[in-house]
Amino acid sequence: MSSSADLDISPIAQGLSESSIRTVANYGMTLPDVVPLWFGESDIPTPKFISEAAIASLQRDETRYTPNNGLPPLRQALSDYSNRLYDQTFTPDNIVVTVSGTDAVMLACQTCLSAGDKVVVITPVFPTLFATPELLGANVVPFALEQSENRFVLNLNALFAEAKDARAIVINSPNNPTGWAASQDEIKAIMEFSRANGIWIISDEVYNRHSYEQDCAPSFANEMQEDDKLLICNSFSKAWCMTGWRLGWLTLPQQLTPTITKLIEFNVSCAPAFVQHGGLAAITQGEAFVHQTLERFRQGRDLVQQYLGDIDGVTLYDMPATFYAFIKVKGLTDNSQPAILEMIEKHRVGVAPGEAFGAAGAGHLRICYGSHPDKLEQGLAGIRDYLINFTK
Ligand SMILES: Cc1ncc(COP(=O)(O)O)c(C=O)c1O
């Protein structure tokens, strides 16, 4: 049989590696009774009021194309929602509805990047944030968060030195996988650097409602001015437990909206109407749900601390946000897959390899603590047993 290399496919597509998170998950899913802590989702179902809004839309036969940049009521609701959360006076022209956060990242990159551009990506980070600029032919330069005792820290001076000749900075705060979140002062400084040097900022804020310290994490939306080179990516996946719905949005200066609208036409055309009606219910009726789920994630975070906090050779960092624990494990190499596969086989629990989030993630494991506390305790007990032996 011929291989894909014989078909002369694009070198960029050829060069993509399979996500190592998928590799461990694919293995784990072949075995019975494995607690899956590898993906970034909780096991809480989408709330019924959201599904019912989508069903009602289907029953109204809303199954045709919609405007490229989203249904007007949803864009209005998203701008009202943003004005409640941020110090802003956005209008629907500052909002574009996308088919997922992943699509928002692709559209943001397509708006400002060309092949050969230097893009500084703050790592460790969700792989899409470096793979998407790479897919567009950009030259991705990873910039690692530093570790100071049990905290991740952003060295702004070093970032600015690296990014001076870049086209764009990509930042994900609150951050997957580390749980780190930038302060509003750090965000302000990056925005001022962008203005002074004409550098684009792509800010992925899909975890902005998963802060254990504030109702909403510090955001670039608080700083946005209409002539900024700023694109903020967001998603319904995390805050409203809608990972399978594929709905997200961009918040941006109004003058970018016509360009993004054209890009959407040629990427996906539009988001489905009934999915957007689900999203509208989430945005207008979902605050109580967001707070309830956060309380459960807080419980999950406490369980991680309880089960893994006292193991010699395992470092737990501060976890101010998200539903991830990124733990440093003594003796783990830059290929943690064999260890994870063994953990899955012997202890029936699976996590994500740290190196999947860039070289700065090597030596770490990522645990998603969004599962039900009973399931999570079962999984954490298995991780604990495995790590006590591994780090001996
Ligand atoms: C930082 C980050 N951005 C974007 C996404 C993608 O979200 P969506 O499900 O909306 O595509 C994820 C998913 O895990 C993520 O962690």
The ligand as a MOL file (V3000), in Angstrom:
LIG
                    3D

  0  0  0     0  0            999 V3000
M  V30 BEGIN CTAB
M  V30 COUNTS 16 16 0 0 0
M  V30 BEGIN ATOM
M  V30 1 C -6.9550 26.9270 25.4900 0
M  V30 2 C -7.9880 26.3090 24.6110 0
M  V30 3 N -8.3990 26.9680 23.5290 0
M  V30 4 C -9.3260 26.4660 22.7040 0
M  V30 5 C -9.8740 25.2330 22.9450 0
M  V30 6 C -10.8640 24.6980 21.9900 0
M  V30 7 O -12.1700 24.8460 22.4210 0
M  V30 8 P -13.3870 24.4450 21.5020 0
M  V30 9 O -13.9790 23.1960 22.0850 0
M  V30 10 O -14.3230 25.5870 21.5950 0
M  V30 11 O -12.8880 24.2400 20.1290 0
M  V30 12 C -9.4680 24.4920 24.0490 0
M  V30 13 C -10.0120 23.1510 24.2980 0
M  V30 14 O -9.5970 22.4140 25.1630 0
M  V30 15 C -8.5010 25.0430 24.9140 0
M  V30 16 O -8.0620 24.3920 25.9950 0
M  V30 END ATOM
M  V30 BEGIN BOND
M  V30 1 1 1 2
M  V30 2 1 2 3
M  V30 3 2 2 15
M  V30 4 2 3 4
M  V30 5 1 4 5
M  V30 6 1 5 6
M  V30 7 2 5 12
M  V30 8 1 6 7
M  V30 9 1 7 8
M  V30 10 2 8 9
M  V30 11 1 8 10
M  V30 12 1 8 11
M  V30 13 1 12 13
M  V30 14 1 12 15
M  V30 15 2 13 14
M  V30 16 1 15 16
M  V30 END BOND
M  V30 END CTAB
M  END
